[in-house]
Amino acid sequence: MAMLVQALRNIGKGNVTNEEMSAIYRLIQDNPAEAQLIKKDISLAPAWMQNFFKEITK
């Protein structure tokens, strides 16, 4: 989770492309344990990332 947050922070709010979001989605869907960690730690992420994380961990 920390690495994902840092990567998104480096890309910047508003600069994340659909292609990058799709890649993140696929990585999370392929690793259910990571999805559970994200669900647990979602409140620690910046507000602009939280909705995205909620969506990809459904």
N, CA, C and O atoms as a Maestro MAE file, in Angstrom:
{
 s_m_m2io_version
 :::
 2.0.0
}

f_m_ct {
 s_m_title
 :::
 protein
 m_atom[232] {
  # First column is atom index #
  i_m_mmod_type
  r_m_x_coord
  r_m_y_coord
  r_m_z_coord
  i_m_residue_number
  s_m_chain_name
  s_m_pdb_residue_name
  s_m_pdb_atom_name
  i_m_atomic_number
  :::
  1 25 0.830 -1.191 0.000 1 A "MET " " N  " 7
  2 3 0.000 0.000 0.000 1 A "MET " " CA " 6
  3 2 0.866 1.244 0.000 1 A "MET " " C  " 6
  4 15 0.608 2.180 -0.756 1 A "MET " " O  " 8
  5 25 1.888 1.263 0.837 2 A "ALA " " N  " 7
  6 3 2.727 2.457 0.936 2 A "ALA " " CA " 6
  7 2 3.394 2.773 -0.397 2 A "ALA " " C  " 6
  8 15 3.493 3.935 -0.791 2 A "ALA " " O  " 8
  9 25 3.848 1.736 -1.086 3 A "MET " " N  " 7
  10 3 4.511 1.955 -2.372 3 A "MET " " CA " 6
  11 2 3.514 2.480 -3.409 3 A "MET " " C  " 6
  12 15 3.852 3.333 -4.230 3 A "MET " " O  " 8
  13 25 2.312 1.973 -3.364 4 A "LEU " " N  " 7
  14 3 1.277 2.421 -4.287 4 A "LEU " " CA " 6
  15 2 0.919 3.887 -4.030 4 A "LEU " " C  " 6
  16 15 0.796 4.673 -4.969 4 A "LEU " " O  " 8
  17 25 0.756 4.243 -2.772 5 A "VAL " " N  " 7
  18 3 0.455 5.633 -2.419 5 A "VAL " " CA " 6
  19 2 1.592 6.550 -2.866 5 A "VAL " " C  " 6
  20 15 1.347 7.621 -3.422 5 A "VAL " " O  " 8
  21 25 2.818 6.136 -2.627 6 A "GLN " " N  " 7
  22 3 3.963 6.954 -3.021 6 A "GLN " " CA " 6
  23 2 4.025 7.121 -4.535 6 A "GLN " " C  " 6
  24 15 4.308 8.212 -5.029 6 A "GLN " " O  " 8
  25 25 3.763 6.053 -5.269 7 A "ALA " " N  " 7
  26 3 3.775 6.135 -6.731 7 A "ALA " " CA " 6
  27 2 2.710 7.110 -7.225 7 A "ALA " " C  " 6
  28 15 2.981 7.944 -8.089 7 A "ALA " " O  " 8
  29 25 1.506 7.008 -6.679 8 A "LEU " " N  " 7
  30 3 0.438 7.919 -7.086 8 A "LEU " " CA " 6
  31 2 0.753 9.352 -6.678 8 A "LEU " " C  " 6
  32 15 0.450 10.291 -7.414 8 A "LEU " " O  " 8
  33 25 1.349 9.518 -5.530 9 A "ARG " " N  " 7
  34 3 1.736 10.860 -5.072 9 A "ARG " " CA " 6
  35 2 2.759 11.474 -6.033 9 A "ARG " " C  " 6
  36 15 2.684 12.662 -6.346 9 A "ARG " " O  " 8
  37 25 3.710 10.663 -6.497 10 A "ASN " " N  " 7
  38 3 4.721 11.155 -7.438 10 A "ASN " " CA " 6
  39 2 4.102 11.518 -8.786 10 A "ASN " " C  " 6
  40 15 4.509 12.494 -9.416 10 A "ASN " " O  " 8
  41 25 3.123 10.735 -9.227 11 A "ILE " " N  " 7
  42 3 2.435 11.045 -10.484 11 A "ILE " " CA " 6
  43 2 1.641 12.337 -10.319 11 A "ILE " " C  " 6
  44 15 1.641 13.200 -11.197 11 A "ILE " " O  " 8
  45 25 0.969 12.451 -9.186 12 A "GLY " " N  " 7
  46 3 0.231 13.672 -8.874 12 A "GLY " " CA " 6
  47 2 -1.253 13.579 -9.171 12 A "GLY " " C  " 6
  48 15 -1.687 12.921 -10.116 12 A "GLY " " O  " 8
  49 25 -2.008 14.259 -8.335 13 A "LYS " " N  " 7
  50 3 -3.459 14.306 -8.494 13 A "LYS " " CA " 6
  51 2 -3.784 14.935 -9.851 13 A "LYS " " C  " 6
  52 15 -3.238 15.977 -10.214 13 A "LYS " " O  " 8
  53 25 -4.655 14.302 -10.567 14 A "GLY " " N  " 7
  54 3 -5.049 14.821 -11.868 14 A "GLY " " CA " 6
  55 2 -4.154 14.382 -13.013 14 A "GLY " " C  " 6
  56 15 -4.474 14.629 -14.176 14 A "GLY " " O  " 8
  57 25 -3.039 13.737 -12.704 15 A "ASN " " N  " 7
  58 3 -2.112 13.286 -13.738 15 A "ASN " " CA " 6
  59 2 -2.134 11.779 -13.940 15 A "ASN " " C  " 6
  60 15 -1.430 11.266 -14.810 15 A "ASN " " O  " 8
  61 25 -2.921 11.067 -13.162 16 A "VAL " " N  " 7
  62 3 -3.000 9.610 -13.272 16 A "VAL " " CA " 6
  63 2 -3.872 9.276 -14.483 16 A "VAL " " C  " 6
  64 15 -5.027 9.696 -14.564 16 A "VAL " " O  " 8
  65 25 -3.314 8.526 -15.409 17 A "THR " " N  " 7
  66 3 -4.047 8.187 -16.633 17 A "THR " " CA " 6
  67 2 -4.935 6.968 -16.420 17 A "THR " " C  " 6
  68 15 -4.765 6.220 -15.457 17 A "THR " " O  " 8
  69 25 -5.874 6.784 -17.321 18 A "ASN " " N  " 7
  70 3 -6.734 5.592 -17.271 18 A "ASN " " CA " 6
  71 2 -5.907 4.327 -17.412 18 A "ASN " " C  " 6
  72 15 -6.217 3.307 -16.798 18 A "ASN " " O  " 8
  73 25 -4.860 4.390 -18.217 19 A "GLU " " N  " 7
  74 3 -3.980 3.230 -18.396 19 A "GLU " " CA " 6
  75 2 -3.298 2.857 -17.076 19 A "GLU " " C  " 6
  76 15 -3.206 1.678 -16.733 19 A "GLU " " O  " 8
  77 25 -2.826 3.852 -16.347 20 A "GLU " " N  " 7
  78 3 -2.185 3.594 -15.052 20 A "GLU " " CA " 6
  79 2 -3.196 3.053 -14.050 20 A "GLU " " C  " 6
  80 15 -2.889 2.140 -13.283 20 A "GLU " " O  " 8
  81 25 -4.404 3.618 -14.057 21 A "MET " " N  " 7
  82 3 -5.441 3.145 -13.144 21 A "MET " " CA " 6
  83 2 -5.819 1.700 -13.459 21 A "MET " " C  " 6
  84 15 -6.048 0.907 -12.546 21 A "MET " " O  " 8
  85 25 -5.885 1.359 -14.728 22 A "SER " " N  " 7
  86 3 -6.205 -0.014 -15.127 22 A "SER " " CA " 6
  87 2 -5.115 -0.986 -14.697 22 A "SER " " C  " 6
  88 15 -5.403 -2.100 -14.258 22 A "SER " " O  " 8
  89 25 -3.871 -0.562 -14.825 23 A "ALA " " N  " 7
  90 3 -2.750 -1.417 -14.415 23 A "ALA " " CA " 6
  91 2 -2.802 -1.674 -12.911 23 A "ALA " " C  " 6
  92 15 -2.588 -2.802 -12.465 23 A "ALA " " O  " 8
  93 25 -3.082 -0.644 -12.138 24 A "ILE " " N  " 7
  94 3 -3.191 -0.795 -10.682 24 A "ILE " " CA " 6
  95 2 -4.352 -1.725 -10.352 24 A "ILE " " C  " 6
  96 15 -4.226 -2.604 -9.500 24 A "ILE " " O  " 8
  97 25 -5.467 -1.533 -11.020 25 A "TYR " " N  " 7
  98 3 -6.638 -2.381 -10.797 25 A "TYR " " CA " 6
  99 2 -6.302 -3.850 -11.041 25 A "TYR " " C  " 6
  100 15 -6.645 -4.710 -10.230 25 A "TYR " " O  " 8
  101 25 -5.636 -4.136 -12.149 26 A "ARG " " N  " 7
  102 3 -5.273 -5.525 -12.465 26 A "ARG " " CA " 6
  103 2 -4.338 -6.105 -11.408 26 A "ARG " " C  " 6
  104 15 -4.501 -7.257 -11.004 26 A "ARG " " O  " 8
  105 25 -3.369 -5.325 -10.961 27 A "LEU " " N  " 7
  106 3 -2.440 -5.811 -9.932 27 A "LEU " " CA " 6
  107 2 -3.173 -6.149 -8.640 27 A "LEU " " C  " 6
  108 15 -2.895 -7.171 -8.013 27 A "LEU " " O  " 8
  109 25 -4.096 -5.301 -8.248 28 A "ILE " " N  " 7
  110 3 -4.846 -5.523 -7.006 28 A "ILE " " CA " 6
  111 2 -5.770 -6.731 -7.152 28 A "ILE " " C  " 6
  112 15 -5.867 -7.548 -6.235 28 A "ILE " " O  " 8
  113 25 -6.442 -6.852 -8.282 29 A "GLN " " N  " 7
  114 3 -7.354 -7.973 -8.489 29 A "GLN " " CA " 6
  115 2 -6.614 -9.304 -8.531 29 A "GLN " " C  " 6
  116 15 -7.173 -10.334 -8.155 29 A "GLN " " O  " 8
  117 25 -5.374 -9.291 -8.981 30 A "ASP " " N  " 7
  118 3 -4.565 -10.515 -9.032 30 A "ASP " " CA " 6
  119 2 -3.979 -10.890 -7.678 30 A "ASP " " C  " 6
  120 15 -3.424 -11.978 -7.524 30 A "ASP " " O  " 8
  121 25 -4.095 -10.000 -6.694 31 A "ASN " " N  " 7
  122 3 -3.510 -10.239 -5.381 31 A "ASN " " CA " 6
  123 2 -4.531 -9.889 -4.293 31 A "ASN " " C  " 6
  124 15 -4.503 -8.779 -3.761 31 A "ASN " " O  " 8
  125 25 -5.430 -10.819 -3.958 32 A "PRO " " N  " 7
  126 3 -6.475 -10.547 -2.967 32 A "PRO " " CA " 6
  127 2 -5.938 -10.125 -1.595 32 A "PRO " " C  " 6
  128 15 -6.585 -9.345 -0.896 32 A "PRO " " O  " 8
  129 25 -4.781 -10.624 -1.209 33 A "ALA " " N  " 7
  130 3 -4.211 -10.235 0.089 33 A "ALA " " CA " 6
  131 2 -3.889 -8.747 0.103 33 A "ALA " " C  " 6
  132 15 -4.100 -8.075 1.113 33 A "ALA " " O  " 8
  133 25 -3.386 -8.233 -1.002 34 A "GLU " " N  " 7
  134 3 -3.081 -6.801 -1.098 34 A "GLU " " CA " 6
  135 2 -4.366 -5.980 -1.042 34 A "GLU " " C  " 6
  136 15 -4.397 -4.908 -0.437 34 A "GLU " " O  " 8
  137 25 -5.411 -6.477 -1.667 35 A "ALA " " N  " 7
  138 3 -6.698 -5.785 -1.628 35 A "ALA " " CA " 6
  139 2 -7.196 -5.666 -0.190 35 A "ALA " " C  " 6
  140 15 -7.737 -4.629 0.192 35 A "ALA " " O  " 8
  141 25 -7.019 -6.710 0.603 36 A "GLN " " N  " 7
  142 3 -7.438 -6.668 2.004 36 A "GLN " " CA " 6
  143 2 -6.632 -5.643 2.795 36 A "GLN " " C  " 6
  144 15 -7.181 -4.941 3.644 36 A "GLN " " O  " 8
  145 25 -5.332 -5.555 2.519 37 A "LEU " " N  " 7
  146 3 -4.495 -4.558 3.193 37 A "LEU " " CA " 6
  147 2 -4.932 -3.146 2.828 37 A "LEU " " C  " 6
  148 15 -4.974 -2.260 3.682 37 A "LEU " " O  " 8
  149 25 -5.252 -2.943 1.576 38 A "ILE " " N  " 7
  150 3 -5.700 -1.619 1.140 38 A "ILE " " CA " 6
  151 2 -7.005 -1.258 1.832 38 A "ILE " " C  " 6
  152 15 -7.167 -0.128 2.292 38 A "ILE " " O  " 8
  153 25 -7.937 -2.201 1.911 39 A "LYS " " N  " 7
  154 3 -9.206 -1.938 2.600 39 A "LYS " " CA " 6
  155 2 -8.962 -1.527 4.044 39 A "LYS " " C  " 6
  156 15 -9.616 -0.625 4.566 39 A "LYS " " O  " 8
  157 25 -8.013 -2.199 4.680 40 A "LYS " " N  " 7
  158 3 -7.711 -1.920 6.082 40 A "LYS " " CA " 6
  159 2 -7.076 -0.539 6.259 40 A "LYS " " C  " 6
  160 15 -7.378 0.169 7.220 40 A "LYS " " O  " 8
  161 25 -6.201 -0.162 5.336 41 A "ASP " " N  " 7
  162 3 -5.416 1.068 5.482 41 A "ASP " " CA " 6
  163 2 -5.917 2.235 4.638 41 A "ASP " " C  " 6
  164 15 -5.232 3.251 4.526 41 A "ASP " " O  " 8
  165 25 -7.085 2.105 4.052 42 A "ILE " " N  " 7
  166 3 -7.563 3.112 3.107 42 A "ILE " " CA " 6
  167 2 -7.635 4.511 3.715 42 A "ILE " " C  " 6
  168 15 -7.396 5.499 3.020 42 A "ILE " " O  " 8
  169 25 -7.957 4.604 4.983 43 A "SER " " N  " 7
  170 3 -8.086 5.921 5.616 43 A "SER " " CA " 6
  171 2 -6.744 6.627 5.776 43 A "SER " " C  " 6
  172 15 -6.706 7.827 6.051 43 A "SER " " O  " 8
  173 25 -5.651 5.901 5.607 44 A "LEU " " N  " 7
  174 3 -4.326 6.510 5.725 44 A "LEU " " CA " 6
  175 2 -3.877 7.183 4.429 44 A "LEU " " C  " 6
  176 15 -2.937 7.978 4.429 44 A "LEU " " O  " 8
  177 25 -4.547 6.862 3.337 45 A "ALA " " N  " 7
  178 3 -4.186 7.432 2.034 45 A "ALA " " CA " 6
  179 2 -4.736 8.852 1.924 45 A "ALA " " C  " 6
  180 15 -5.713 9.195 2.589 45 A "ALA " " O  " 8
  181 25 -4.110 9.671 1.089 46 A "PRO " " N  " 7
  182 3 -4.651 11.012 0.839 46 A "PRO " " CA " 6
  183 2 -6.088 10.917 0.317 46 A "PRO " " C  " 6
  184 15 -6.452 9.947 -0.349 46 A "PRO " " O  " 8
  185 25 -6.885 11.916 0.621 47 A "ALA " " N  " 7
  186 3 -8.305 11.901 0.273 47 A "ALA " " CA " 6
  187 2 -8.545 11.651 -1.209 47 A "ALA " " C  " 6
  188 15 -9.487 10.944 -1.569 47 A "ALA " " O  " 8
  189 25 -7.716 12.215 -2.067 48 A "TRP " " N  " 7
  190 3 -7.958 12.062 -3.508 48 A "TRP " " CA " 6
  191 2 -7.725 10.633 -3.986 48 A "TRP " " C  " 6
  192 15 -8.179 10.274 -5.073 48 A "TRP " " O  " 8
  193 25 -7.037 9.816 -3.211 49 A "MET " " N  " 7
  194 3 -6.784 8.426 -3.582 49 A "MET " " CA " 6
  195 2 -7.822 7.472 -2.996 49 A "MET " " C  " 6
  196 15 -8.015 6.372 -3.514 49 A "MET " " O  " 8
  197 25 -8.481 7.878 -1.935 50 A "GLN " " N  " 7
  198 3 -9.371 6.977 -1.211 50 A "GLN " " CA " 6
  199 2 -10.517 6.442 -2.060 50 A "GLN " " C  " 6
  200 15 -10.819 5.251 -1.989 50 A "GLN " " O  " 8
  201 25 -11.164 7.284 -2.858 51 A "ASN " " N  " 7
  202 3 -12.268 6.802 -3.706 51 A "ASN " " CA " 6
  203 2 -11.780 5.776 -4.709 51 A "ASN " " C  " 6
  204 15 -12.454 4.775 -4.952 51 A "ASN " " O  " 8
  205 25 -10.621 6.013 -5.292 52 A "PHE " " N  " 7
  206 3 -10.048 5.063 -6.242 52 A "PHE " " CA " 6
  207 2 -9.783 3.730 -5.550 52 A "PHE " " C  " 6
  208 15 -10.119 2.675 -6.087 52 A "PHE " " O  " 8
  209 25 -9.186 3.771 -4.368 53 A "PHE " " N  " 7
  210 3 -8.894 2.538 -3.644 53 A "PHE " " CA " 6
  211 2 -10.175 1.801 -3.266 53 A "PHE " " C  " 6
  212 15 -10.226 0.573 -3.335 53 A "PHE " " O  " 8
  213 25 -11.197 2.533 -2.871 54 A "LYS " " N  " 7
  214 3 -12.479 1.896 -2.541 54 A "LYS " " CA " 6
  215 2 -13.051 1.192 -3.761 54 A "LYS " " C  " 6
  216 15 -13.580 0.084 -3.661 54 A "LYS " " O  " 8
  217 25 -12.942 1.836 -4.899 55 A "GLU " " N  " 7
  218 3 -13.481 1.266 -6.135 55 A "GLU " " CA " 6
  219 2 -12.737 -0.004 -6.548 55 A "GLU " " C  " 6
  220 15 -13.370 -0.983 -6.943 55 A "GLU " " O  " 8
  221 25 -11.420 -0.004 -6.463 56 A "ILE " " N  " 7
  222 3 -10.658 -1.158 -6.947 56 A "ILE " " CA " 6
  223 2 -10.671 -2.338 -5.985 56 A "ILE " " C  " 6
  224 15 -10.283 -3.442 -6.366 56 A "ILE " " O  " 8
  225 25 -11.109 -2.127 -4.747 57 A "THR " " N  " 7
  226 3 -11.120 -3.232 -3.786 57 A "THR " " CA " 6
  227 2 -12.517 -3.806 -3.571 57 A "THR " " C  " 6
  228 15 -12.714 -4.611 -2.661 57 A "THR " " O  " 8
  229 25 -13.478 -3.413 -4.378 58 A "LYS " " N  " 7
  230 3 -14.842 -3.955 -4.254 58 A "LYS " " CA " 6
  231 2 -14.857 -5.415 -4.613 58 A "LYS " " C  " 6
  232 15 -15.910 -6.051 -4.571 58 A "LYS " " O  " 8
  :::
 }
 m_bond[231] {
  # First column is bond index #
  i_m_from
  i_m_to
  i_m_order
  :::
  1 1 2 1
  2 2 3 1
  3 3 4 2
  4 3 5 1
  5 5 6 1
  6 6 7 1
  7 7 8 2
  8 7 9 1
  9 9 10 1
  10 10 11 1
  11 11 12 2
  12 11 13 1
  13 13 14 1
  14 14 15 1
  15 15 16 2
  16 15 17 1
  17 17 18 1
  18 18 19 1
  19 19 20 2
  20 19 21 1
  21 21 22 1
  22 22 23 1
  23 23 24 2
  24 23 25 1
  25 25 26 1
  26 26 27 1
  27 27 28 2
  28 27 29 1
  29 29 30 1
  30 30 31 1
  31 31 32 2
  32 31 33 1
  33 33 34 1
  34 34 35 1
  35 35 36 2
  36 35 37 1
  37 37 38 1
  38 38 39 1
  39 39 40 2
  40 39 41 1
  41 41 42 1
  42 42 43 1
  43 43 44 2
  44 43 45 1
  45 45 46 1
  46 46 47 1
  47 47 48 2
  48 47 49 1
  49 49 50 1
  50 50 51 1
  51 51 52 2
  52 51 53 1
  53 53 54 1
  54 54 55 1
  55 55 56 2
  56 55 57 1
  57 57 58 1
  58 58 59 1
  59 59 60 2
  60 59 61 1
  61 61 62 1
  62 62 63 1
  63 63 64 2
  64 63 65 1
  65 65 66 1
  66 66 67 1
  67 67 68 2
  68 67 69 1
  69 69 70 1
  70 70 71 1
  71 71 72 2
  72 71 73 1
  73 73 74 1
  74 74 75 1
  75 75 76 2
  76 75 77 1
  77 77 78 1
  78 78 79 1
  79 79 80 2
  80 79 81 1
  81 81 82 1
  82 82 83 1
  83 83 84 2
  84 83 85 1
  85 85 86 1
  86 86 87 1
  87 87 88 2
  88 87 89 1
  89 89 90 1
  90 90 91 1
  91 91 92 2
  92 91 93 1
  93 93 94 1
  94 94 95 1
  95 95 96 2
  96 95 97 1
  97 97 98 1
  98 98 99 1
  99 99 100 2
  100 99 101 1
  101 101 102 1
  102 102 103 1
  103 103 104 2
  104 103 105 1
  105 105 106 1
  106 106 107 1
  107 107 108 2
  108 107 109 1
  109 109 110 1
  110 110 111 1
  111 111 112 2
  112 111 113 1
  113 113 114 1
  114 114 115 1
  115 115 116 2
  116 115 117 1
  117 117 118 1
  118 118 119 1
  119 119 120 2
  120 119 121 1
  121 121 122 1
  122 122 123 1
  123 123 124 2
  124 123 125 1
  125 125 126 1
  126 126 127 1
  127 127 128 2
  128 127 129 1
  129 129 130 1
  130 130 131 1
  131 131 132 2
  132 131 133 1
  133 133 134 1
  134 134 135 1
  135 135 136 2
  136 135 137 1
  137 137 138 1
  138 138 139 1
  139 139 140 2
  140 139 141 1
  141 141 142 1
  142 142 143 1
  143 143 144 2
  144 143 145 1
  145 145 146 1
  146 146 147 1
  147 147 148 2
  148 147 149 1
  149 149 150 1
  150 150 151 1
  151 151 152 2
  152 151 153 1
  153 153 154 1
  154 154 155 1
  155 155 156 2
  156 155 157 1
  157 157 158 1
  158 158 159 1
  159 159 160 2
  160 159 161 1
  161 161 162 1
  162 162 163 1
  163 163 164 2
  164 163 165 1
  165 165 166 1
  166 166 167 1
  167 167 168 2
  168 167 169 1
  169 169 170 1
  170 170 171 1
  171 171 172 2
  172 171 173 1
  173 173 174 1
  174 174 175 1
  175 175 176 2
  176 175 177 1
  177 177 178 1
  178 178 179 1
  179 179 180 2
  180 179 181 1
  181 181 182 1
  182 182 183 1
  183 183 184 2
  184 183 185 1
  185 185 186 1
  186 186 187 1
  187 187 188 2
  188 187 189 1
  189 189 190 1
  190 190 191 1
  191 191 192 2
  192 191 193 1
  193 193 194 1
  194 194 195 1
  195 195 196 2
  196 195 197 1
  197 197 198 1
  198 198 199 1
  199 199 200 2
  200 199 201 1
  201 201 202 1
  202 202 203 1
  203 203 204 2
  204 203 205 1
  205 205 206 1
  206 206 207 1
  207 207 208 2
  208 207 209 1
  209 209 210 1
  210 210 211 1
  211 211 212 2
  212 211 213 1
  213 213 214 1
  214 214 215 1
  215 215 216 2
  216 215 217 1
  217 217 218 1
  218 218 219 1
  219 219 220 2
  220 219 221 1
  221 221 222 1
  222 222 223 1
  223 223 224 2
  224 223 225 1
  225 225 226 1
  226 226 227 1
  227 227 228 2
  228 227 229 1
  229 229 230 1
  230 230 231 1
  231 231 232 2
  :::
 }
}
